[in-house]
Amino acid sequence: MVAHLLRLRFRLLLNSFTRSTWTLVSAIIGAAWGLFILVGLVAGMIALSYAEPVWVWTVSVLAGGAAVLGWIVVPLLLRGVDQSLSVDKLRIFPLPPRRLLVALLVVGLLGVPGLVTLTAGLSTTLSWLGHPVGLVAAPLAAVLGVLTCVTASRAFESVGASLAAGRRYREVMGVLVFVPLLLLGPIIGVAGSSLATISNDLPDIARTMSWTPLGAAWSIPGDLVLRRNGEALAKTGIALATLAVFVLLWRRSLAVLLVTPPRASGGSGSAKGLGPFAWYPATPTGAVAARTTVYWLRDPRYGGSLIMLPLLAVIAVFLASTGSDWFLAALGPVIAATLAITLCAEVSYDGTAFATHLSTGVSGVADRVGRVITLGLLSVPLVGVATVVPLLVLDRGEQIPALLGIGFGLLLTGFGVSSVASARFLLPVPAAGESPFKTPPGSTFTSQLGMYAAWLIVFGLAIPELALGIAAIALGSVVLGVAALLVGIIAGSIVMVVGIRQGGALLERRGPELLASLMRARGA
């Protein structure tokens, strides 16, 4: 069975290359790049052999531990990267768990990630060229470490298979993948600034990791070279015990998965009560607000648009730690500007469900007000807290009225502008159930230009409170700050009311046209 699955695996890989010329070209480029990296790795290991044994050991432990952690985390976050021989596809065959485990282990080792990891692990042998003991122990430890990588990955993936069938799991994992990308700048900045100080601590970090399942196997050759024979023996026991635990966990989860029918991704939950529909009055406006609240609570596309907000706070704190606290002081207005045009995509997110609004005869004003109420209940307290708390921490309490005026002015003005914009044009957005970060078809320069135009209009209409607020901060005037707060609330409210009325009238005129565009976009 092992040979059969191997032939099947390589046949699937070969077929994927022959589907199109571009796939084959991409594979060739990827192979060339991988070969280049491999040559560089071998050269690096040979160069490392001239370093002190403690540094060779440190690099081996840290790199090996990172490899094990990567094998565990990446398949959980990017589920579905290589599912050609997944348990979901093999469960229909009468395969005993033990034989299937051996077959999947061999397939995992001889797959592209397994071969790359095995080659990289064996290349660590070259770093012990000047030490015969390490030269003998390194390949054995590398094989043990790579087996740990594969079995740990499969064990965690099998245990999480039942969770991965649910949409919520995929949504959370999608967000977790996106967060490090957004924080890449601060991460690089912190790493660069602390590299000089942390380099002296790397051996201590490696020593701690070497006693964990992540680094135990990779520590054995270095411990033998450094004459820590007792530690090498103990870590061999840890590595073997870790491998045994992962194999047993994998076998147990395989046995369960092979007899458990696949679960539908949607699922049917039992609803209790009216939920958000009990929070609002039984009016058309209340119904729209309740339905929009349900979307904000359950639709990942709405939550995906909010993921930037905590990241803005993280970036603000990071900049403040480097001595530049202006972004932290302006965090409230920045969040307000971010949320100001969120409503521009409301009708686009509705999709064909927008037909409900048209068929029930909901007035355009009721539709606009209901959507503004939902976002307002979230954004007004958020902008207030994001403005007041940082200023109190920075001991700039006198700037609170001015920045509150700017924040609330931008927010209320944005509600009015978005109420008109979302009734005037549609934005390409991911379909329901898709990743909130997917780039949908039709995301053209024109649609992005519409968003930027809405932003410019918001800032243009908010010039009075912006001018007063900036003047209050520059002059240190509390009176001007209070004036900015009053102007921001009053002027912003006027723009919001006018925008809701104009947007409602526009929605009533263009409703059928918007629905037709939505149906074409969804292929309905």
Sequence and secondary structure as in RCSB ss.txt:
>XXXX:A:sequence
MVAHLLRLRFRLLLNSFTRSTWTLVSAIIGAAWGLFILVGLVAGMIALSYAEPVWVWTVSVLAGGAAVLGWIVVP
LLLRGVDQSLSVDKLRIFPLPPRRLLVALLVVGLLGVPGLVTLTAGLSTTLSWLGHPVGLVAAPLAAVLGVLTCV
TASRAFESVGASLAAGRRYREVMGVLVFVPLLLLGPIIGVAGSSLATISNDLPDIARTMSWTPLGAAWSIPGDLV
LRRNGEALAKTGIALATLAVFVLLWRRSLAVLLVTPPRASGGSGSAKGLGPFAWYPATPTGAVAARTTVYWLRDP
RYGGSLIMLPLLAVIAVFLASTGSDWFLAALGPVIAATLAITLCAEVSYDGTAFATHLSTGVSGVADRVGRVITL
GLLSVPLVGVATVVPLLVLDRGEQIPALLGIGFGLLLTGFGVSSVASARFLLPVPAAGESPFKTPPGSTFTSQLG
MYAAWLIVFGLAIPELALGIAAIALGSVVLGVAALLVGIIAGSIVMVVGIRQGGALLERRGPELLASLMRARGA
>XXXX:A:secstr
 HHHHHHHHHHHHHHHHSS HHHHHHHHHHHHHHHHHHHHHHHHHHHHTTS HHHHHHHHHHHHHHHHHHHHHHH
HHTTTSS TT HHHHTTS   HHHHHHHHHHHHHHSHHHHHHHHHHHHGGGGGTT HHHHHHHHHHHHHHHHHHH
HHHHHHHHHTHHHHTSHHHHHHHHHHHHHHHHTHHHHHHHHHHHHHHHGGGHHHHHHHHHTSTTTHHHHHHHHHH
TT HHHHHHHHHHHHHHHHHHHHHHHHHHHHHHHS    SS      S GGGGTS SSHHHHHHHHHHHHHHH H
HHHHHHTHHHHHHHHHHHHHHTT  HHHHTHHHHHHHHHHTGGGGHHHHHGGGGHHHHHTT  HHHHHHHHHHHH
HHHHHHHHHHHHHHHHHHTT GGGHHHHHHHHHHHHHHHHHHHHHHHHH       TTS TT   TT  HHHHHH
HHHHHHHHHHHTHHHHHHHHHHHHHT HHHHHHHHHHHHHHHHHHHHHHHHHHHHHHHHHHHHHHHHHHHHTT 
